[in-house]
Amino acid sequence: MNDPADLTLTEIAGALRRRAFSSAELTRWMLERIERWQPAINAFVRIEADEALAAAKAADRALARGKAKGPLHGVPLAHKDMYYVKGKVSECGSKVRAGWVAPATSTALARLYAAGSFRIGALHMSEFAYSPTGHNSYLGPACNAWDPRCITGGSSSGSGTAVAARLVPAALGSDTGGSIRLPAHFCGVTGFKPTYGRVSRANALPLSFTLDTVGPLTVSAEDAGLIMGIIAGPDPLDPTTLGAPPWNAKRTRASPKGLKIGVPTRFYVEDLEPDIAAALDASIATLRKLGTKISKIELPDQTVVSAAALIVLAVEATSAHAPWLRTRAADYGPQVRNRLQNGLAYSALEYLEALRWRGPALAAHLDAIGDVDVVIAPVSRSVAPTISATDLGGVPEAEAAIQAITRFMRPTNFLGLPSLVVPAGQSQSGLPIGMQLIGRPFGDEALIALGRAFQAATDHHRRVPALQ
Amino acid sequence: MPDNISPDRVTAVAAAARVPLAPNDAARIARAVAPVAARFAAAKVNLPLETEPASFVAVQRREIGQ
């Protein structure tokens, strides 16, 4: 068997179809790899070896009968522990939900299962998806596969580090304020936050109904397109998806020639560490070589957009958690409890002004970028900091530190835009660097196409960390 | 719209929401969120009377088919 750690999800699915290896062989290989890596990176919250092996053998038997279920037939996957599976525990990273059994299966997971994938376990996450670092006082921190002393980013902490270590070839995350893109950047994997309304959030843990999005962390942009082709589309259980266009796989293979790329002149290019600035410049040079047209753009004041996002997020998260804040506040970790309490401070007028401003803010953004197709920007001003340096718990300074980490994230959530993070280099210390390609509303497929072209010209996404 | 959030305001809102706070929480919360509220207030966003949250969907969906 080829080493599956060298393969993308698309290549693994193809190898299974060709019977280059069986699903049972692949699953055993993954379980052994998980066993070796788990003590170092704490990526999984539950490993379901027996059930996964049984599902793999069933997939092999079905394939032998010519009954492949779909494009992910026989692929073991694991996802952030906030995607509900009927009858299975889903603790959402919190003592508050210890032992909680989900009453229904999330639409996104149901679609991945219908495409032939099955579950090998569940992945670590920040408590209730409300922290950008990967710290979790209930579960302990998830650790970065490139350097276990460093954070994974959050809140899709397990998804980022598990895909980086190739414990699974893809995993769902969720992104309300950077929770897919930050782990993709810090862990060196591809991450895709779709346009708001493109993927159903039904029966997944909510954090902020205005900002929540569901998307994958994968090895390649092609893989992200494969997952999106399966999970995107209308769902009566999530009205925000109704009326969104169907996924267009053909557009994910379009040439990038002539695509217009905007480079912000402010905000996203300020106060960058030298390694990040160098990776941004190198990425722009690669995009230019691919035949895209690069131009500078003046975006509206992103600090205001960011503030509006923080107000909406804080109030909606606090509203969702108010019953438990009244009765079980002590069961939250200190940092998340503090952040949830922060939402009490805003008035209804402040919240609604921010929410009503979302449409005008998007219109202003589109006016500013004109006919630009994609905006390129860093994900963070630095590579992954250490766990100890960011282990702030509930101290008053924690909120400012969190806002600094998520600085380049929130405008995209507030405007509901799609954003693809592609590995784009590494620091002098060897830590990964990602770049975000931010698209127009429903321009998701163009981002996948651009990401595929970028990854055909670079090999950052093929780098795999060694177990230390 | 107020551009400053005081501990007294936080205490009052928490009481109205029936969420208990520890003695120092109100001051900590006010310190954490006041810069955000002040930044948004300083922008003096002026919304037409007719603007509602769903106007976002209208702007977003203009892009479909383009």
Interface residues (C-beta under 8 A of the other chain):
Chain A: T195 Y196 G197 T210 G243 A244 P245 D301 T303 V304 S306 A307 A308 L310 I311 A314 A322 L325 R326 A329 N338 Q341 N342 L344 A345 Y346 S347 L349 E350 L352 E353 A354 L355 R356 W357 R358 G359 P360 L362 A363 L366 P396 E399 A400 Q403 G416 R440 P441 F442 G443
Chain B: M1 P2 I5 R9 V10 V13 A14 A17 R18 V19 P20 L21 D25 R28 I29 A30 R31 A32 V33 V36 A37 R39 F40 A41 A43 V45 L47 T51 E52 P53 A54 S55 F56 V57 A58 V59 Q60 R61 E63 I64 G65
